[in-house]
């Protein structure tokens, strides 16, 4: 099962303050979602939108979250 999340961050806020603006189970047209998200974000003072898909049937790989610079 695929979960799709649209994240956004309020203008002036740091990146770590992003919020989940939309959540959907199953298939989502990502281009349409981003377009509608941008329209909503402009009206509500959000920017820096991003879409993430999570496959709940796969085991998570937490090593991808660690930045070893």
MOPAC internal coordinates of N, CA, C and O (Angstrom, degrees):
PM7 1SCF
backbone

  N    0.0000 0     0.00 0     0.00 0    0    0    0
  C    1.4406 1     0.00 0     0.00 0    1    0    0
  C    1.5235 1   109.24 1     0.00 0    2    1    0
  O    1.2310 1   120.45 1   -44.70 1    3    2    1
  N    1.3191 1   116.74 1   135.30 1    3    2    1
  C    1.4570 1   123.62 1  -179.23 1    5    3    2
  C    1.5307 1   109.66 1  -102.57 1    6    5    3
  O    1.2310 1   121.02 1   -44.41 1    7    6    5
  N    1.3126 1   115.66 1   135.59 1    7    6    5
  C    1.4607 1   123.05 1   173.62 1    9    7    6
  C    1.5252 1   106.95 1  -113.53 1   10    9    7
  O    1.2310 1   120.15 1   -46.79 1   11   10    9
  N    1.3138 1   117.32 1   133.21 1   11   10    9
  C    1.4623 1   121.91 1   178.17 1   13   11   10
  C    1.5190 1   108.88 1  -115.00 1   14   13   11
  O    1.2310 1   121.12 1   -49.26 1   15   14   13
  N    1.3299 1   115.46 1   130.74 1   15   14   13
  C    1.4604 1   121.69 1  -178.18 1   17   15   14
  C    1.5216 1   109.76 1  -125.16 1   18   17   15
  O    1.2310 1   120.95 1   -44.65 1   19   18   17
  N    1.3228 1   115.79 1   135.35 1   19   18   17
  C    1.4600 1   122.02 1   172.95 1   21   19   18
  C    1.5229 1   106.85 1  -108.29 1   22   21   19
  O    1.2310 1   120.78 1   -59.89 1   23   22   21
  N    1.3263 1   116.11 1   120.11 1   23   22   21
  C    1.4519 1   122.07 1   179.17 1   25   23   22
  C    1.5193 1   109.47 1  -105.13 1   26   25   23
  O    1.2310 1   120.57 1   -29.15 1   27   26   25
  N    1.3114 1   116.52 1   150.85 1   27   26   25
  C    1.4520 1   121.88 1   174.80 1   29   27   26
  C    1.5095 1   110.13 1  -149.66 1   30   29   27
  O    1.2310 1   121.51 1   -20.27 1   31   30   29
  N    1.3171 1   114.71 1   159.73 1   31   30   29
  C    1.4561 1   120.44 1  -179.65 1   33   31   30
  C    1.5264 1   107.92 1  -130.20 1   34   33   31
  O    1.2310 1   120.32 1   -43.91 1   35   34   33
  N    1.3210 1   116.99 1   136.09 1   35   34   33
  C    1.4693 1   121.26 1   178.52 1   37   35   34
  C    1.5211 1   109.61 1   -65.04 1   38   37   35
  O    1.2310 1   121.55 1   -33.38 1   39   38   37
  N    1.3204 1   114.63 1   146.62 1   39   38   37
  C    1.4644 1   120.47 1   177.89 1   41   39   38
  C    1.5189 1   109.71 1   -57.73 1   42   41   39
  O    1.2310 1   121.04 1   -45.94 1   43   42   41
  N    1.3283 1   115.61 1   134.06 1   43   42   41
  C    1.4594 1   121.21 1   178.95 1   45   43   42
  C    1.5098 1   114.81 1    87.50 1   46   45   43
  O    1.2310 1   119.70 1   168.52 1   47   46   45
  N    1.3254 1   118.19 1   -11.48 1   47   46   45
  C    1.4658 1   121.74 1   179.64 1   49   47   46
  C    1.5364 1   109.73 1   -88.23 1   50   49   47
  O    1.2310 1   119.95 1   -28.14 1   51   50   49
  N    1.3352 1   117.69 1   151.86 1   51   50   49
  C    1.4662 1   119.77 1   175.82 1   53   51   50
  C    1.5325 1   110.72 1   -70.16 1   54   53   51
  O    1.2310 1   120.45 1   -20.36 1   55   54   53
  N    1.3243 1   116.74 1   159.64 1   55   54   53
  C    1.4648 1   121.94 1  -176.49 1   57   55   54
  C    1.5262 1   113.68 1   -57.69 1   58   57   55
  O    1.2310 1   119.68 1   146.69 1   59   58   57
  N    1.3209 1   118.21 1   -33.31 1   59   58   57
  C    1.4637 1   119.83 1  -177.61 1   61   59   58
  C    1.5357 1   112.73 1   -70.68 1   62   61   59
  O    1.2310 1   120.03 1   173.94 1   63   62   61
  N    1.3205 1   117.54 1    -6.06 1   63   62   61
  C    1.4679 1   121.13 1   179.11 1   65   63   62
  C    1.5306 1   112.71 1   -94.18 1   66   65   63
  O    1.2310 1   120.00 1  -164.03 1   67   66   65
  N    1.3424 1   117.61 1    15.97 1   67   66   65
  C    1.4598 1   119.33 1  -178.42 1   69   67   66
  C    1.5264 1   110.70 1   -64.52 1   70   69   67
  O    1.2310 1   121.49 1   -27.77 1   71   70   69
  N    1.3203 1   114.75 1   152.23 1   71   70   69
  C    1.4602 1   122.46 1  -177.28 1   73   71   70
  C    1.5217 1   109.43 1  -123.66 1   74   73   71
  O    1.2310 1   120.63 1   -24.84 1   75   74   73
  N    1.3184 1   116.40 1   155.16 1   75   74   73
  C    1.4581 1   120.91 1   172.41 1   77   75   74
  C    1.5238 1   107.19 1   -79.65 1   78   77   75
  O    1.2310 1   120.89 1   -60.89 1   79   78   77
  N    1.3266 1   115.90 1   119.11 1   79   78   77
  C    1.4565 1   121.10 1  -178.67 1   81   79   78
  C    1.5210 1   111.61 1   -97.65 1   82   81   79
  O    1.2310 1   120.38 1   154.04 1   83   82   81
  N    1.3395 1   116.88 1   -25.96 1   83   82   81
  C    1.4657 1   121.20 1  -177.71 1   85   83   82
  C    1.5145 1   108.75 1  -153.28 1   86   85   83
  O    1.2310 1   120.69 1   -38.48 1   87   86   85
  N    1.3236 1   116.29 1   141.52 1   87   86   85
  C    1.4650 1   123.38 1   179.62 1   89   87   86
  C    1.5147 1   108.31 1  -137.45 1   90   89   87
  O    1.2310 1   120.41 1   -46.12 1   91   90   89
  N    1.3196 1   116.83 1   133.88 1   91   90   89
  C    1.4590 1   120.05 1   180.00 1   93   91   90
  C    1.5200 1   109.56 1  -145.55 1   94   93   91
  O    1.2310 1   120.56 1   -39.11 1   95   94   93
  N    1.3184 1   116.53 1   140.89 1   95   94   93
  C    1.4607 1   122.35 1   173.98 1   97   95   94
  C    1.5187 1   108.55 1   -93.58 1   98   97   95
  O    1.2310 1   120.60 1   -43.74 1   99   98   97
  N    1.3262 1   116.46 1   136.26 1   99   98   97
  C    1.4581 1   120.70 1   177.28 1  101   99   98
  C    1.5118 1   112.61 1    92.35 1  102  101   99
  O    1.2310 1   121.20 1    15.89 1  103  102  101
  N    1.3329 1   115.32 1  -164.11 1  103  102  101
  C    1.4616 1   122.32 1  -174.95 1  105  103  102
  C    1.5245 1   111.59 1   -70.39 1  106  105  103
  O    1.2310 1   121.08 1   -41.32 1  107  106  105
  N    1.3274 1   115.53 1   138.68 1  107  106  105
  C    1.4595 1   122.61 1   175.80 1  109  107  106
  C    1.5311 1   107.49 1  -138.38 1  110  109  107
  O    1.2310 1   120.37 1   -42.17 1  111  110  109
  N    1.3203 1   116.89 1   137.83 1  111  110  109
  C    1.4510 1   121.18 1   173.09 1  113  111  110
  C    1.5239 1   106.88 1   -75.22 1  114  113  111
  O    1.2310 1   120.43 1   -75.05 1  115  114  113
  N    1.3278 1   116.78 1   104.95 1  115  114  113
  C    1.4610 1   120.94 1  -173.11 1  117  115  114
  C    1.5296 1   112.63 1   -65.16 1  118  117  115
  O    1.2310 1   120.08 1   144.52 1  119  118  117
  N    1.3276 1   117.46 1   -35.48 1  119  118  117
  C    1.4687 1   119.42 1   178.86 1  121  119  118
  C    1.5205 1   110.83 1   -65.06 1  122  121  119
  O    1.2310 1   120.52 1   136.66 1  123  122  121
  N    1.3233 1   116.61 1   -43.34 1  123  122  121
  C    1.4624 1   121.03 1   178.68 1  125  123  122
  C    1.5271 1   110.97 1   -66.05 1  126  125  123
  O    1.2310 1   120.86 1   137.81 1  127  126  125
  N    1.3268 1   115.96 1   -42.19 1  127  126  125
  C    1.4646 1   120.63 1   178.32 1  129  127  126
  C    1.5261 1   110.94 1   -60.19 1  130  129  127
  O    1.2310 1   120.16 1   135.46 1  131  130  129
  N    1.3214 1   117.30 1   -44.54 1  131  130  129
  C    1.4615 1   120.39 1  -179.19 1  133  131  130
  C    1.5300 1   110.62 1   -66.51 1  134  133  131
  O    1.2310 1   120.10 1   140.20 1  135  134  133
  N    1.3189 1   117.42 1   -39.80 1  135  134  133
  C    1.4687 1   120.47 1   179.28 1  137  135  134
  C    1.5313 1   111.13 1   -63.00 1  138  137  135
  O    1.2310 1   120.43 1   133.23 1  139  138  137
  N    1.3252 1   116.79 1   -46.77 1  139  138  137
  C    1.4666 1   120.39 1   178.23 1  141  139  138
  C    1.5259 1   110.99 1   -67.07 1  142  141  139
  O    1.2310 1   120.85 1   143.93 1  143  142  141
  N    1.3377 1   115.98 1   -36.07 1  143  142  141
  C    1.4576 1   120.49 1   177.32 1  145  143  142
  C    1.5164 1   111.88 1   -62.94 1  146  145  143
  O    1.2310 1   120.18 1   139.00 1  147  146  145
  N    1.3313 1   117.26 1   -41.00 1  147  146  145
  C    1.4636 1   121.18 1   178.32 1  149  147  146
  C    1.5205 1   111.35 1   -63.69 1  150  149  147
  O    1.2310 1   120.47 1   139.01 1  151  150  149
  N    1.3249 1   116.71 1   -40.99 1  151  150  149
  C    1.4652 1   120.37 1   178.51 1  153  151  150
  C    1.5286 1   110.13 1   -61.88 1  154  153  151
  O    1.2310 1   120.46 1   133.08 1  155  154  153
  N    1.3311 1   116.72 1   -46.92 1  155  154  153
  C    1.4597 1   121.20 1   179.83 1  157  155  154
  C    1.5281 1   110.39 1   -64.53 1  158  157  155
  O    1.2310 1   120.73 1   137.10 1  159  158  157
  N    1.3324 1   116.20 1   -42.90 1  159  158  157
  C    1.4604 1   121.24 1  -177.15 1  161  159  158
  C    1.5244 1   111.43 1   -62.60 1  162  161  159
  O    1.2310 1   120.03 1   140.08 1  163  162  161
  N    1.3184 1   117.54 1   -39.92 1  163  162  161
  C    1.4673 1   120.34 1   179.18 1  165  163  162
  C    1.5250 1   111.67 1   -62.91 1  166  165  163
  O    1.2310 1   120.04 1   142.64 1  167  166  165
  N    1.3059 1   117.52 1   -37.36 1  167  166  165
  C    1.4629 1   121.93 1  -179.96 1  169  167  166
  C    1.5290 1   112.19 1   -74.02 1  170  169  167
  O    1.2310 1   120.75 1   153.61 1  171  170  169
  N    1.3236 1   116.16 1   -26.39 1  171  170  169
  C    1.4651 1   120.95 1  -173.34 1  173  171  170
  C    1.5222 1   113.90 1  -113.05 1  174  173  171
  O    1.2310 1   120.34 1  -163.91 1  175  174  173
  N    1.3367 1   116.96 1    16.09 1  175  174  173
  C    1.4606 1   123.61 1   175.41 1  177  175  174
  C    1.5284 1   114.03 1    60.18 1  178  177  175
  O    1.2310 1   120.77 1  -134.20 1  179  178  177
  N    1.3213 1   116.13 1    45.80 1  179  178  177
  C    1.4640 1   122.92 1   173.66 1  181  179  178
  C    1.5186 1   108.82 1  -114.48 1  182  181  179
  O    1.2310 1   120.69 1   -25.94 1  183  182  181
  N    1.3079 1   116.28 1   154.06 1  183  182  181
  C    1.4552 1   121.54 1   173.33 1  185  183  182
  C    1.5324 1   108.67 1  -147.67 1  186  185  183
  O    1.2310 1   120.29 1     7.51 1  187  186  185
  N    1.3044 1   117.06 1  -172.49 1  187  186  185
  C    1.4682 1   123.33 1   179.04 1  189  187  186
  C    1.5267 1   111.97 1    52.95 1  190  189  187
  O    1.2310 1   120.46 1  -122.74 1  191  190  189
  N    1.3054 1   116.73 1    57.26 1  191  190  189
  C    1.4527 1   121.71 1   178.60 1  193  191  190
  C    1.5226 1   110.73 1   -78.71 1  194  193  191
  O    1.2310 1   120.73 1   -31.19 1  195  194  193
  N    1.3282 1   116.20 1   148.81 1  195  194  193
  C    1.4643 1   120.99 1   172.57 1  197  195  194
  C    1.5181 1   109.07 1  -151.13 1  198  197  195
  O    1.2310 1   121.22 1   -28.63 1  199  198  197
  N    1.3239 1   115.27 1   151.37 1  199  198  197
  C    1.4612 1   122.26 1   179.23 1  201  199  198
  C    1.5235 1   108.31 1  -114.74 1  202  201  199
  O    1.2310 1   121.09 1   -44.17 1  203  202  201
  N    1.3223 1   115.52 1   135.83 1  203  202  201
  C    1.4590 1   121.72 1   176.62 1  205  203  202
  C    1.5217 1   108.97 1  -128.76 1  206  205  203
  O    1.2310 1   120.81 1   -42.16 1  207  206  205
  N    1.3270 1   116.05 1   137.84 1  207  206  205
  C    1.4681 1   121.68 1   172.95 1  209  207  206
  C    1.5167 1   108.24 1  -110.78 1  210  209  207
  O    1.2310 1   120.89 1   -44.91 1  211  210  209
  N    1.3134 1   115.90 1   135.09 1  211  210  209
  C    1.4572 1   121.62 1   179.55 1  213  211  210
  C    1.5190 1   107.71 1  -122.09 1  214  213  211
  O    1.2310 1   120.49 1   -54.30 1  215  214  213
  N    1.3273 1   116.68 1   125.70 1  215  214  213
  C    1.4592 1   121.72 1   175.93 1  217  215  214
  C    1.5228 1   107.63 1   -94.46 1  218  217  215
  O    1.2310 1   120.56 1   -70.35 1  219  218  217
  N    1.3147 1   116.54 1   109.65 1  219  218  217
  C    1.4660 1   121.10 1  -176.31 1  221  219  218
  C    1.5250 1   112.80 1   -75.71 1  222  221  219
  O    1.2310 1   120.23 1   173.93 1  223  222  221
  N    1.3192 1   117.17 1    -6.07 1  223  222  221
  C    1.4639 1   120.64 1   178.01 1  225  223  222
  C    1.5310 1   111.37 1   -86.79 1  226  225  223
  O    1.2310 1   120.10 1   167.20 1  227  226  225
  N    1.3364 1   117.41 1   -12.80 1  227  226  225
  C    1.4598 1   121.95 1   178.73 1  229  227  226
  C    1.5246 1   110.35 1   -99.84 1  230  229  227
  O    1.2310 1   121.23 1   -33.66 1  231  230  229
  N    1.3233 1   115.25 1   146.34 1  231  230  229
  C    1.4593 1   119.77 1   175.86 1  233  231  230
  C    1.5251 1   108.56 1   -71.87 1  234  233  231
  O    1.2310 1   119.97 1   -40.31 1  235  234  233
  N    1.3247 1   117.66 1   139.69 1  235  234  233
  C    1.4648 1   119.59 1   179.33 1  237  235  234
  C    1.5231 1   111.44 1   -70.23 1  238  237  235
  O    1.2310 1   120.51 1   -34.11 1  239  238  237
  N    1.3177 1   116.64 1   145.89 1  239  238  237
  C    1.4576 1   123.16 1   175.51 1  241  239  238
  C    1.5240 1   107.36 1  -111.96 1  242  241  239
  O    1.2310 1   121.11 1   -86.39 1  243  242  241
  N    1.3219 1   115.49 1    93.61 1  243  242  241
  C    1.4630 1   120.27 1  -175.22 1  245  243  242
  C    1.5242 1   112.75 1   -71.71 1  246  245  243
  O    1.2310 1   119.69 1   166.59 1  247  246  245
  N    1.3376 1   118.19 1   -13.41 1  247  246  245
  C    1.4491 1   119.32 1   177.67 1  249  247  246
  C    1.5261 1   111.61 1   -66.78 1  250  249  247
  O    1.2310 1   119.58 1   159.33 1  251  250  249
  N    1.3328 1   118.41 1   -20.67 1  251  250  249
  C    1.4590 1   122.31 1   178.41 1  253  251  250
  C    1.5248 1   111.21 1   -72.94 1  254  253  251
  O    1.2310 1   119.92 1   162.99 1  255  254  253
  N    1.3271 1   117.76 1   -17.01 1  255  254  253
  C    1.4625 1   120.93 1  -178.55 1  257  255  254
  C    1.5252 1   112.43 1   -87.87 1  258  257  255
  O    1.2310 1   120.24 1   170.32 1  259  258  257
  N    1.3147 1   117.14 1    -9.68 1  259  258  257
  C    1.4606 1   121.86 1  -177.64 1  261  259  258
  C    1.5286 1   108.97 1   -94.49 1  262  261  259
  O    1.2310 1   120.59 1   -52.90 1  263  262  261
  N    1.3228 1   116.48 1   127.10 1  263  262  261
  C    1.4527 1   122.20 1   179.61 1  265  263  262
  C    1.5209 1   107.94 1  -103.98 1  266  265  263
  O    1.2310 1   120.27 1   -71.84 1  267  266  265
  N    1.3317 1   117.09 1   108.16 1  267  266  265
  C    1.4580 1   121.58 1  -177.41 1  269  267  266
  C    1.5232 1   110.45 1  -103.94 1  270  269  267
  O    1.2310 1   120.44 1  -106.23 1  271  270  269
  N    1.3110 1   116.76 1    73.77 1  271  270  269
  C    1.4742 1   120.54 1   178.54 1  273  271  270
  C    1.4964 1   111.00 1   -92.31 1  274  273  271
  O    1.2310 1   120.10 1   180.00 1  275  274  273

